[in-house]
Amino acid sequence: MQEPYKTMVIIAMCTGMRVSEVLALRWEHIEFEAGAILFQQGVVNGRIGSVITEASNDYIPLDPEFAQILRGWIGDRSSGLVFPSHVTGGCYYAGVIQ
């Protein structure tokens, strides 16, 4: 499996995030020092909005080994989408990933 899809799948498997939440994930939502990821947004039809339910708007623990995978993906970025589209720089459409 090619990148970025491989890392997207790892994130979904390790966190239980929906595809729409993975696509809207921002580096600002990942707190490496605190060891947590904030579920805050999702993508619907290419637009970022609030998560589906209030219960989804929460922190989840960030396993140290999983954090290493993310640190390998971050490169020189410190903000913005974790997975910006290589075509538009914005969000991927979920249908492409699913």
C-alpha positions in Angstrom: 0.0 0.0 0.0 1.3 3.5 -0.9 1.5 6.6 1.2 -0.4 8.4 2.4 -3.0 5.7 2.4 -0.8 3.3 4.5 -0.5 5.9 7.3 -4.2 6.8 7.1 -5.1 3.1 7.6 -2.7 2.8 10.5 -4.3 5.9 12.2 -7.8 4.5 11.6 -6.9 1.1 13.0 -5.0 2.5 16.1 -7.6 5.1 17.0 -11.0 3.9 15.7 -11.3 7.2 13.8 -13.8 7.3 10.9 -12.3 8.1 7.4 -13.9 11.5 7.6 -12.1 12.2 10.9 -8.7 11.0 9.6 -9.0 13.3 6.6 -9.7 16.3 8.8 -7.0 15.6 11.3 -4.6 18.5 11.8 -1.2 18.5 13.4 -2.5 21.0 15.9 -4.8 18.2 17.2 -1.9 15.9 18.0 -0.3 16.6 21.3 2.9 14.5 21.3 4.1 15.7 24.7 0.8 15.0 26.3 0.3 11.7 24.4 -3.1 12.5 23.0 -5.1 13.2 19.9 -8.1 15.4 19.9 -11.1 14.3 17.7 -12.5 17.6 16.7 -13.4 17.6 13.0 -14.6 15.5 10.1 -14.8 15.9 6.3 -18.1 15.7 4.5 -18.2 16.3 0.7 -14.8 17.9 0.9 -15.7 20.4 3.6 -14.3 20.3 7.2 -16.9 20.5 9.9 -17.6 19.4 13.5 -17.5 15.7 14.4 -20.7 13.7 14.0 -21.5 13.4 17.7 -20.6 15.3 20.9 -19.1 12.1 22.3 -16.7 12.1 19.4 -15.3 15.5 20.4 -12.7 14.0 22.8 -9.1 13.2 23.4 -7.8 9.7 22.9 -4.4 8.4 24.2 -1.5 8.3 21.8 0.6 5.2 22.2 4.3 5.9 22.1 5.0 3.5 19.2 2.1 5.0 17.2 3.4 8.4 18.0 6.7 7.4 16.3 4.8 6.5 13.1 3.2 10.0 13.1 6.5 11.7 13.9 8.0 9.9 10.8 5.1 11.3 8.7 5.2 14.9 10.0 8.4 15.9 8.1 9.0 19.7 8.5 5.3 20.6 9.1 4.0 21.8 12.4 0.5 22.8 11.4 -2.2 22.1 8.8 -3.8 18.9 7.6 -2.0 15.7 8.4 -3.0 14.4 5.0 -3.4 17.3 2.5 -4.4 16.3 -1.0 -1.4 16.2 -3.3 -3.7 17.7 -6.0 -5.4 20.6 -4.2 -3.6 20.9 -0.9 -7.0 20.7 0.8 -8.9 17.7 2.0 -9.2 14.4 0.2 -12.8 13.3 -0.6 -13.7 10.3 1.7 -15.0 8.3 -1.3 -11.5 8.2 -2.8 -10.1 6.7 0.3 -13.0 4.3 1.1 
